[in-house]
Amino acid sequence: MRIYLDNSATTKPYPEVVAAMQEVLQDNWGNPSGIHSFGRDAYDAMSAARRQVAGLLGAEPDEIYFTSGGTEADNLAILGVAGRFQRGHIITSSIEHAAVLNCCRYLEGQGFAVTYLPPDAEGIVSPAQVEQALRPDTLLVSLMLANNEIGSLQPVAEIGRLLAGRGVLLHTDAVQAVGKMPVQVAELGVDMLTLSAHKINGPKGCGALYVRHQTDLQPVLWGGGQERGLRSGTENLPGIVGFGVAAELTAQRWPEQARQAAAARDCFWQELSRQAPDVVVNGGWAHRLPNNLNLSFVGLESAPLLLFLDMAGVAVSAASACSSGRAEPSHVLQALGLPEWRLKSAVRLTFGWENTLAEAQQAAAIVAEQVRLLRQETAEQ
Ligand SMILES: *Cc1c(COP(=O)(O)O)cnc(C)c1O
């Protein structure tokens, strides 16, 4: 028995995604740039996927640029704007994904100014903070729609209205939000939006940047000029086709799937808080992804707890997958101003639509038991 509660790290591909990718690998392996029938078939499959991804966001197909994933799409958005202007100011938050944060740090080294807005205790940045940080040379605001560690939701639509007509571009990393809440580019008022296929039951190594018409970006990769000049390199057709299927199914199914994930999370938390003492939730409840729970355990450290849980069949993660394996505490939890013990003992549980209530109850009993054992062991030392 294994229970997977790490859906913000990656998700299991839909069977329809696997089938579509296999078909492309076997029967539609042409180069989409080819001018013969092999190339045309590949191009047609890519165009269908572009329509599917655009449909998920309420965008036009020619506003979708396929990339190697969320990381590359974040880099393309930020470096793409920076490359056009050569100098200027960028506003972001201190709790962004490493793909945004490290990109901004790199640009600081290149002479750009960056403001990292601190969130409140619930992990939220306010439109007023963004407004106060604006400068005459501000080029770009990059704020994630939903945080990958604590699930906090940023008021991106409000910030979109604030920036309208000011000549400042708005980018949002929506990798975690898509599939769990409405994500429509017109409602958000964003110029650029990042997606990753493997966070919505698609394949790894594929993502997209939505770029609103008339937004001028400089490429990051130079080469044959694929993706209308913005992203050179022969397209990852199996990945793109799998992404397209995942996007179409997500567009149809997300309200029900988000409801299922929330039900599993809430059931888990109800059971765990009944069975295990001295557990607290990191981040606020009001503006939070429906599938996210981030917990700290009095008297424990997250690494041994993760190990115990894994041996007992429950897969969760510390802070985020990208930073686990490193010992530093999460930059997100630090930004919330949490005390040391909560940083050290934080565990992220992210539920998926496939988690049943029975599984959630079982997982809660296992976590409560392992926490009890580990606390006992720690006390005996
Ligand atoms: C996973 C993730 C990314 C990176 O996406 P990859 O496709 O894995 O490169 C970027 N931003 C957020 C918020 C994520 O959760």
The ligand as a Gaussian input file, in Angstrom:
#p B3LYP/6-31G(d) Opt

LIG

0 1
 C        6.958000      22.914000     -10.542000
 C        6.966000      24.404000     -10.599000
 C        7.742000      25.104000     -11.541000
 C        8.718000      24.403000     -12.452000
 O        8.102000      23.675000     -13.457000
 P        8.980000      22.532000     -14.210000
 O        8.095000      22.134000     -15.356000
 O        9.157000      21.436000     -13.217000
 O       10.245000      23.169000     -14.641000
 C        7.646000      26.474000     -11.584000
 N        6.835000      27.132000     -10.761000
 C        6.084000      26.519000      -9.836000
 C        5.190000      27.314000      -8.947000
 C        6.129000      25.133000      -9.716000
 O        5.385000      24.526000      -8.783000

